[in-house]
Amino acid sequence: MAPTDDTGQLAQQAPARGTTPPHRPPIDGAAVPNARMPRWLPRAMVLALALVGAFQLGSWAFHQLTGLLINVLIAFFLALAIEPAVSWMAARGMRRGLATALVFLAVMVASAGFVTLLGSMLAGQIITMIEDFPEYLDSVINWINTHFQTELKRVDIQEGLLRSDWLRNYVQNSATGVLDVSAQVIGGLFQLLTITLFSFYFAADGPRLRRALCSVLPPARQAEVLRAWEIAVNKTGGYLYSRGLMALVSGVAHYILLEFLGVPYAPVLAVWVGLVSQFIPTIGTYLAGALPMLIAFTVDPWYALWVLAFVVVYQQFENYVLQPKLTAKTVDVHPAVAFGSVIAGTALLGAVGALIAIPAVATLQAFLGAYVRRYDVTDDPRVHGHRGPGAGAGAGAGRFARVRRLWERGPEAVPAEGAGARADVAEGSAAGE
């Protein structure tokens, strides 16, 4: 018989020495003492911390390398643009590296000549303005003295400007700004050198790059990559060709006008208008026309108005006559799509995105068009913008006339006419179907 205590309850037996007491079930809401952590939890925490660290490191590296990636992207599109010329010379026995060097040399000589001519024109205009500044100042002082009964003198104004704190502060700020401009110029030259080297390597070693890329892909994917590469070369080269041809036509047209008006530096201004208006999207036309208008204004204010009118008229001619004919087979991008792509490219990459947006969209459009199945369109008038038979105001007027005729004939004619009307409506519905 089990032992009991004074209260009559069973006494708890002490466990034997050297044995483990039995586990008691936990009470609801009470923590289990000495509970172990799941084995997968530490590894999951370490993995999560490693993923967060890798993401932060990748984000930091991407922001640090954004400039380099943009330069590589520009270089890639430049290489695609000169690929047809390099391939043409390489197919005739010339080494690909030498052909690429000749193309780059031609581009550099043309760019240097244009910058030299433009710089000489601007320098000449600045020197002329500085030499004529005393005369302009005397004319302004005489006008003020005549109309406001003052006694201003040019010497007093010059001494006041030389002794003013504003001029001293401006000179000091300009000296500081010269260092900033020098740093920006050096950075721009380094960026230009980087783009030139990458584009040279991409163009000279294009076949090797394609082989290296295709070597890690299955044969089916290799064909797709090569096809996309060919489409990109054709569209980018076609875009450059069409823009260059339109720049030539625009430059010749503006040169004829400026030469006829007697505006100085007509050849340089014509080259400026042709290049800037074609290779700077959206605002290039207005930016290109501003400089000839300013130079023409120094000759005669009416000449500036003539230049403005010619720029506006020629822009309409280019948009509706010249550009559709030249870009129909090379780029073939709708104007609205081109405008939207330029805005999107500017928002993503700034001026660089605006320059490469149209060839990139043309490449994407051509690549997707090769895989999108198209069907023949039915010969429906609504496809051409015409409304179908029995639609709109004509059908409504016919029904209104029929109801009015029934009302005039009286209630006895309603059943017969109503049946005829229902039959006419049924026939019309069947014909529409």
C-alpha positions in Angstrom: 0.0 0.0 0.0 1.4 3.5 -1.0 2.4 5.8 1.8 0.3 8.8 2.6 0.9 12.0 4.5 -1.2 13.6 7.2 -3.8 14.9 4.8 -4.4 11.6 3.3 -2.8 12.4 -0.1 -0.2 10.2 -1.7 3.3 11.1 -0.8 5.7 11.9 -3.6 8.3 9.3 -3.8 11.8 10.7 -4.1 13.7 9.4 -7.2 16.4 6.9 -6.6 19.9 8.2 -6.3 21.7 8.4 -9.7 18.5 8.5 -11.8 17.0 11.4 -13.8 13.6 12.7 -12.7 10.8 12.3 -15.2 9.9 15.4 -17.3 6.7 17.0 -16.3 4.3 18.4 -18.9 4.6 22.2 -19.1 1.9 24.3 -17.6 -0.1 26.5 -20.2 1.6 29.9 -20.6 4.8 28.9 -18.8 8.2 28.8 -20.6 10.0 25.5 -20.9 13.3 25.7 -19.0 16.5 24.9 -20.9 14.6 25.0 -24.4 17.1 24.7 -27.3 17.2 27.0 -30.4 16.4 25.4 -33.7 19.5 24.4 -35.6 18.5 26.2 -38.8 18.0 29.6 -37.1 21.7 30.6 -36.7 22.4 29.7 -40.2 19.4 31.6 -41.5 20.4 34.7 -39.5 24.0 34.5 -40.9 22.6 34.0 -44.4 20.3 37.0 -44.1 23.1 39.2 -42.7 25.3 38.1 -45.6 22.6 38.9 -48.2 22.1 42.4 -46.7 25.8 43.0 -46.7 26.2 41.8 -50.3 23.3 44.0 -51.4 24.8 47.1 -49.7 28.2 46.4 -51.1 26.7 45.9 -54.6 24.7 49.1 -54.3 27.8 51.0 -53.2 29.9 49.6 -56.0 27.2 50.3 -58.6 27.0 54.0 -57.5 30.8 54.3 -57.6 31.0 52.7 -61.1 28.0 54.5 -62.6 30.3 56.9 -64.5 32.4 54.1 -65.9 29.3 52.1 -67.0 27.9 55.1 -68.8 31.2 55.6 -70.6 31.2 51.9 -71.6 27.6 52.2 -72.9 28.5 55.3 -75.0 31.6 53.5 -76.3 29.5 50.5 -77.3 27.1 52.5 -79.3 29.9 54.4 -81.0 31.5 51.1 -81.9 28.2 49.9 -83.4 27.9 53.2 -85.4 31.4 52.8 -87.0 31.0 49.0 -87.4 29.8 49.1 -91.0 32.7 51.3 -92.2 35.2 49.1 -90.4 33.7 45.9 -91.7 33.7 47.4 -95.3 37.4 48.2 -95.2 38.2 44.9 -93.4 36.4 42.9 -96.2 38.7 44.5 -98.7 41.9 43.2 -97.1 42.7 45.9 -94.6 43.5 44.8 -91.0 40.6 45.5 -88.7 42.7 47.5 -86.2 44.1 49.7 -88.9 40.6 50.3 -90.4 39.3 51.3 -87.0 42.2 53.6 -86.5 41.6 55.3 -89.8 37.9 55.8 -89.0 38.8 57.3 -85.6 41.4 59.5 -87.2 38.9 60.9 -89.7 36.4 61.6 -87.0 39.0 63.3 -84.8 40.2 65.5 -87.7 36.7 66.6 -88.6 35.9 67.3 -84.9 39.1 69.2 -84.4 38.5 71.3 -87.5 35.0 72.1 -86.5 36.0 73.1 -82.9 38.9 75.2 -84.3 36.6 77.1 -86.8 33.9 77.6 -84.1 36.5 78.8 -81.6 38.0 81.2 -84.0 34.6 82.6 -84.8 33.7 83.1 -81.2 37.1 84.6 -80.4 36.7 87.0 -83.3 33.3 88.1 -82.1 34.6 88.6 -78.5 37.5 90.7 -79.7 35.2 92.8 -81.9 32.8 93.4 -78.9 35.8 94.4 -76.7 37.2 96.8 -79.2 33.7 98.4 -79.9 32.8 98.4 -76.2 34.0 102.1 -75.6 31.9 103.3 -78.5 28.8 101.4 -77.2 29.4 102.9 -73.7 29.8 106.4 -75.1 26.5 106.1 -77.1 24.7 104.9 -74.0 26.1 107.7 -71.8 25.2 110.3 -74.5 21.6 108.9 -74.6 21.3 109.1 -70.8 22.7 112.6 -70.6 20.4 113.8 -73.4 17.2 112.3 -72.0 17.8 112.6 -68.2 19.8 115.9 -68.2 22.8 114.3 -66.5 26.5 114.9 -66.9 27.9 111.4 -66.8 31.4 110.8 -68.1 33.0 107.5 -69.3 36.2 108.1 -67.2 34.1 108.5 -64.0 32.2 105.3 -64.7 35.4 103.4 -65.4 37.1 104.6 -62.2 34.0 103.8 -60.2 33.9 100.2 -61.6 37.7 99.7 -60.9 37.3 100.8 -57.3 34.1 99.0 -56.5 34.0 96.0 -54.2 31.8 94.1 -56.6 34.6 94.0 -59.2 37.2 92.9 -56.6 34.9 90.1 -55.4 34.1 89.1 -59.0 37.8 88.8 -59.8 38.5 86.7 -56.7 35.6 84.4 -57.5 36.7 84.1 -61.1 40.2 83.1 -60.0 38.6 80.3 -57.9 36.3 79.3 -60.7 39.3 79.0 -63.0 40.6 76.1 -60.9 37.2 74.4 -61.0 36.9 74.8 -64.7 40.4 73.4 -65.2 39.5 70.4 -63.1 36.3 69.9 -65.1 38.3 70.2 -68.4 40.8 67.6 -67.2 38.0 65.3 -66.1 36.2 65.7 -69.5 39.4 64.9 -71.4 39.9 61.8 -69.3 36.3 60.7 -69.9 36.8 61.3 -73.7 40.0 59.2 -73.6 38.1 56.4 -71.8 35.3 56.4 -74.3 37.7 56.5 -77.2 39.7 53.5 -75.9 36.6 51.4 -75.2 35.0 52.1 -78.5 38.3 51.3 -80.3 38.5 48.0 -78.6 34.8 47.2 -79.2 35.1 48.0 -82.9 38.6 46.5 -83.6 37.9 43.3 -81.6 34.2 43.0 -82.5 34.5 39.4 -84.0 36.6 38.2 -81.0 34.0 39.8 -78.6 31.2 38.0 -80.3 33.0 34.7 -80.2 33.8 35.1 -76.5 30.1 35.9 -75.8 28.8 33.0 -77.9 31.2 30.5 -76.4 29.2 30.5 -73.1 25.8 30.0 -74.8 24.1 27.0 -76.4 23.9 27.0 -80.2 20.2 28.2 -80.2 21.0 31.2 -78.1 24.1 32.0 -80.1 22.0 32.5 -83.2 19.7 34.9 -81.3 22.6 36.9 -79.9 24.2 37.3 -83.3 20.9 38.3 -84.8 20.4 40.9 -82.1 24.0 42.2 -82.7 23.4 42.5 -86.4 20.1 44.4 -85.9 21.8 46.8 -83.4 24.6 47.5 -85.9 22.2 48.1 -88.8 19.9 50.4 -86.8 22.7 52.4 -85.1 24.6 52.8 -88.3 21.5 53.7 -90.2 20.6 56.3 -87.6 24.0 57.8 -87.9 23.9 57.7 -91.7 20.4 59.3 -91.9 21.3 62.0 -89.4 24.6 62.8 -91.2 22.8 63.2 -94.5 20.2 65.4 -93.0 22.9 67.5 -91.3 24.5 67.9 -94.7 21.3 69.1 -96.3 20.5 71.4 -93.4 24.0 72.9 -93.4 23.9 73.6 -97.2 20.5 75.2 -97.0 21.5 77.5 -94.1 24.8 78.3 -95.7 23.0 79.6 -98.8 20.7 81.8 -96.7 23.5 83.2 -94.5 25.7 83.8 -97.5 22.9 85.6 -99.3 22.3 87.8 -96.3 26.0 88.6 -95.9 26.3 87.2 -92.4 29.9 86.6 -91.4 31.3 83.2 -90.7 28.6 81.6 -92.8 30.4 78.2 -93.4 31.1 77.7 -89.7 27.5 78.7 -88.7 26.1 76.3 -91.4 28.2 73.4 -90.0 27.0 74.3 -86.4 23.3 74.3 -87.5 23.6 71.0 -89.3 25.4 69.1 -86.5 23.6 70.5 -83.5 20.1 70.4 -85.0 20.5 66.7 -86.0 22.5 65.2 -83.1 20.9 66.9 -80.2 17.3 65.7 -80.0 14.2 67.8 -79.3 15.9 71.1 -78.5 18.7 70.9 -81.1 16.9 72.9 -83.7 16.3 75.9 -81.5 19.7 75.7 -79.9 21.3 75.6 -83.4 19.3 78.5 -84.7 20.1 80.8 -81.8 23.8 81.4 -82.7 23.1 82.4 -86.4 20.3 84.7 -85.2 22.7 86.4 -82.8 25.4 86.9 -85.4 22.8 88.1 -87.9 21.4 90.6 -85.3 24.9 92.2 -85.1 24.6 92.9 -88.9 21.0 93.9 -89.1 18.1 93.2 -86.7 15.9 92.3 -89.7 18.3 89.6 -90.7 17.7 87.9 -87.4 14.0 87.7 -88.2 14.7 86.3 -91.6 17.0 83.6 -90.1 14.3 82.8 -87.5 11.6 82.4 -90.2 13.9 80.3 -92.3 14.7 78.0 -89.4 11.0 77.5 -88.6 10.1 76.8 -92.3 13.0 74.4 -92.8 12.2 72.5 -89.6 8.6 71.8 -90.9 10.1 70.7 -94.3 12.5 68.4 -92.6 9.9 66.9 -90.3 7.2 66.2 -92.9 9.2 65.7 -96.1 12.9 65.0 -95.7 13.0 62.9 -92.5 10.3 60.4 -93.3 12.0 59.5 -96.6 15.5 59.2 -95.2 14.6 57.3 -92.0 11.9 55.0 -93.3 14.4 52.2 -94.1 17.1 53.0 -91.6 15.4 53.7 -88.3 11.7 53.5 -88.9 10.6 54.9 -85.5 7.3 56.8 -85.1 7.8 60.5 -84.1 5.8 60.0 -81.0 7.9 57.0 -80.0 11.1 58.8 -80.7 10.0 61.8 -78.6 9.0 59.6 -75.7 12.2 57.6 -75.9 14.3 60.9 -75.8 12.4 62.0 -72.7 12.9 58.6 -71.1 16.6 58.5 -72.0 17.1 62.0 -70.6 15.4 61.1 -67.4 17.6 58.0 -67.0 21.0 59.0 -68.3 20.8 62.7 -69.0 22.2 64.0 -72.3 23.8 60.7 -73.0 20.4 59.0 -72.8 18.9 61.5 -75.1 21.6 60.8 -77.7 21.4 57.0 -77.7 17.6 56.7 -77.0 16.5 56.6 -80.6 18.9 54.0 -81.9 18.3 51.9 -78.8 14.5 52.0 -79.3 14.9 51.3 -83.0 17.0 48.2 -82.2 14.5 47.0 -79.6 11.6 47.6 -82.0 13.3 45.7 -84.8 14.3 42.8 -82.5 10.8 42.4 -81.1 9.2 42.8 -84.5 11.0 39.7 -85.7 9.3 37.6 -83.0 5.8 39.2 -83.0 3.3 37.4 -85.2 1.3 39.7 -87.4 -2.0 39.1 -89.1 -3.8 40.5 -92.2 -6.1 43.4 -91.3 -9.8 43.0 -92.4 -11.0 45.4 -95.0 -13.3 47.3 -92.6 -14.1 51.0 -93.1 -13.5 51.6 -89.4 -9.8 50.6 -89.8 -9.3 53.5 -92.1 -11.1 55.9 -89.8 -14.6 55.8 -91.5 -17.7 54.9 -89.6 -19.6 51.7 -90.6 -23.0 51.7 -92.3 -26.0 52.3 -90.1 -23.9 53.9 -87.3 -24.1 57.3 -85.8 -26.5 60.1 -86.6 -27.8 58.6 -89.8 -29.3 55.5 -88.1 -30.7 57.6 -85.3 -32.4 60.0 -87.7 -33.9 57.0 -89.6 -35.4 55.5 -86.5 -36.7 58.9 -85.4 -38.5 59.4 -88.8 -40.0 55.9 -88.6 -41.4 56.6 -85.1 -42.8 59.9 -86.2 -44.5 58.3 -89.3 -46.1 55.7 -87.0 -47.3 58.5 -84.7 -48.9 60.4 -87.5 -50.8 57.3 -89.0 -52.5 56.6 -85.7 -52.7 53.6 -83.3 -54.3 51.2 -85.9 -51.1 51.3 -88.0 -48.8 50.6 -85.1 -49.0 46.7 -85.2 -48.3 46.4 -88.9 -45.7 49.2 -89.1 -44.2 47.9 -85.8 -43.7 44.5 -87.3 -42.2 46.0 -90.4 -39.9 48.1 -88.3 -38.8 45.1 -86.3 -38.1 43.2 -89.5 -36.0 46.2 -90.8 -34.1 46.3 -87.6 -33.5 42.6 -87.7 -32.3 42.8 -91.3 -30.0 45.6 -90.4 -28.6 43.7 -87.4 -28.0 40.6 -89.6 -26.3 42.7 -92.3 -24.1 44.4 -89.6 -23.0 41.0 -88.3 
